[in-house]
Amino acid sequence: MDVKVEQTGALTRKLHITLEPEMVTPVLDKEYRKIQKDAKFKGFRKGKVPRSVIEKSYREQVQADVAEKLVQDTYFDIVEKEDLDPVVHPQLEDPVFNEDGSFSYVAVIDVRPVFELGEYTGLEVERSDTTVTESDIEFELKRIQRELAPLRTVDDRPVAKRDLVVIDYQGYYKGNPMKHVRNNDVTVDVGAGMLDKDFEEKLIGMTKSQQAEHEIEYPEKHPNPILAGKRVQFQVVVKDVKERALAEIDDEFAKDVNENFTSLEMLKEEIRGKVEVDKKSTAEGELNDRIMNKLLERHDFEVPERLVRYEIQEMIKNTEEQLEKNNMSLESAGLNKEELAKQNEPVAQRRVRGDFILKKIAEVEEIKVTDEDLDQTFAKIGTRYNMEAQQVKSYFQNRDDLLPLMNEVLNDKILTFLKQSAVLIEPAEAAAEGEEQETESQPANADSGDTPA
């Protein structure tokens, strides 16, 4: 067996592999004998069809089956012998049965990056403020107040913030109507940001039955891929305007929200508990992000191109699925895969690099996923979807389904370990530290006058 390893990139290797006839011929012979045993051809008895006739009819099928078997039987041994550490399945190219009886193929692999772990314990990260303020409670009270308020039609004044406005709109880009930027009889809660902040603000001051044209320039990073980076002209018609008849926020209001509440204070306590849970959940995610950012700042190394491409494909797939929910495609949204791939590449690289860092930490700290971890995860999923844990577990019997879940559980365990060892800075301390650094960086004789924005 002849193997040549060609380095075609920082982490990419191309293996040129040739198997001698002595390794190939027995496998071919066995496959042909298997077919010959049951083959039926006119003019020949069963099992007595000449090899030459079998080859003429079955050559392509036999060579395909044998090629797959030869690769399976040799690839993993070759990788081990050459001391390579591939991170994904090989990309197989050019399988050829040569005239001299040998078989050759090419395997393109990406190998695991080798890097030294930098500092990862004792990281200083800011803890998000989870204090529930009176403003938070007031905000929720007003949200509930708006949701429960009856509506009344307004004919004698222009649209104001928090009105409910029924509109038709059509978007135009470079003078052409945008197929998926249009709607009729859509209700807009002005100022709530359901459509877009700039779009909704331009409705303020319009009156019932009025038609107007608005122009909005959307930033490149706008979350809606159809609008991102475009200057869009809108034709808008206001068809109806309604305002909310807001109730007083008092004990009676609390009883309307929940018949078990006897006072406004009881409602406030209920809100306080829910807001606290939401803030803690958000803070946990933000803390994970800050730790990952710290790790990425301390570790800069090449990552396998194929893993990055796979991550990009997953991101594009998610975009396509989101569009499909609205009966749209990339093409109808004015997007293409090449542009999305370019936009998503930096994020994909960070995700892949971050995963390698976490797995290296897991290796050093001997952090592993146990059966108990998986059982707890199945139980949590079951609680979320009102299912028995055993029923959830049955959905993950397939290895392809279980491995992504195990990876997620492992990453959670690693991040939990990192958070336990981190030095958490309280929000007030972080803000004071930032102000101190800003003061220190300011020249002593700096002009205190206004500066351009």
Phi, psi and omega in degrees: 000126183251128182230127174239128181256119180249127177272114183252358177195176182305321182235009183255133178234139176247117181263119176262112190240131176232127179257132182294155178308326181298333179273334188269314187303314180300324181289319176297314182301317181298319181292319179293321179296324179298317179288318183300327183299322184247001184292141177237116178232142179301131179094354180231143175286153179303127179087357182244015180287128181302149180303320183298323179290318178299315182299320182299325184268330190242008186307309185298317180296315181296314182295323178295314181294318182290321178301316179298318181293318181296321178295312180301322184284341187242330189302310185293324176295320180296315180300318180293317182295322181277002178058047178255151182234078182290148182254347177220169177298149182290152171265110186271135183224154169050052173288125185221131169268111187279161183296333181278004178095354178278168178230134180230150175207165180241133176240119178261124183230155170251131183260158181294134178291143177256122181209156178269135177289129173272200180296130176221348173256155179070023180293136177272115180225147181282135174272133178290146180286121179252012179295130176272116183263167175298329178295321177299315181293320179297320179300314180293321177300316180291326177297314178295320179302317179292320182295325184271351186289133172291157183254149174221141183290143179243125178239348191252013179206163178288166177297135177237165179302140180078005169287155172258117188242130176264123185225160163249142175214153176221128178265146178232136176237120183054039176085353182256136179296137179267118188303321185254014174242068180200155177192152177238145177055039178269136180266126182245126173273097191298123180096353181275346178079019181296319178265291180191140184304310182296319180299313183292323180297328180286347175283334181297129180100344176285162180237164181303136180077359180282143173246138182214163175243130179236148176239132181229131177258117184266140180290161180300329184261023177298138185296336178273111184297338180289328185261339187306126176076009183249149170261112188248133174262134180244137166257123186234136174237125176272118185259334180200149178229128178230148175240157180272137173270091188285133177277158173292139178273096183214194182299321180295322177299317179300320179294326178292328179290315181209121184298343179278348178275132179254354181207163177296326180298324178294320177296318180297320179294321176299315179296317181303315181297316181292318180296321180297317178298315181297317181294321180293321178295316178296318181297324180296316178296319179294323179294319176301316180297319182292321177296316179298320178297320177297317180295318181294326177296329185267352183226111179235112181208161179292145176239153183300130183299320184293326176293321178295317179298321178297316180297319178298317179299321178294320179294319177294319178301318178297320178297316179298319180294321177296319179292322181298329178298336178254022179057043181233165176231170176302318182297314181291338178272003180075027182241162171217159187296327181296315179295316180297321179299317180294318180293322186273348186302314180300318180294319180298317179298318179296319180297315181294315180297318179299321180293321177296320179297313180299318182292328177292320177297317179300321180295314182293318184270001180056047176268124183225161176270124180258168176300324179296320177300315181294319179298319178296323179293317178300321180295319179296316179297319179298318178297320182295322185250014177057052180229156174288144181302321180295325178293319177298315182302325182295336179284348184244030178286329180286134182300322181293334177274325185285321185301315177299323178294317179297322178296319179295317179296318180297315179299322178297319179294320179296315181294324176298316177300315181294323179291323179294331181264353184284156172264108185271125179263127179293149183308318181296321179293319181296319180294318180295320179296320179296318179295322180296317179295323180294320179294318181295329183276351181277128178301146183298328184256026184297143177291131182268007181284178181293148176237156179298150180290000000 
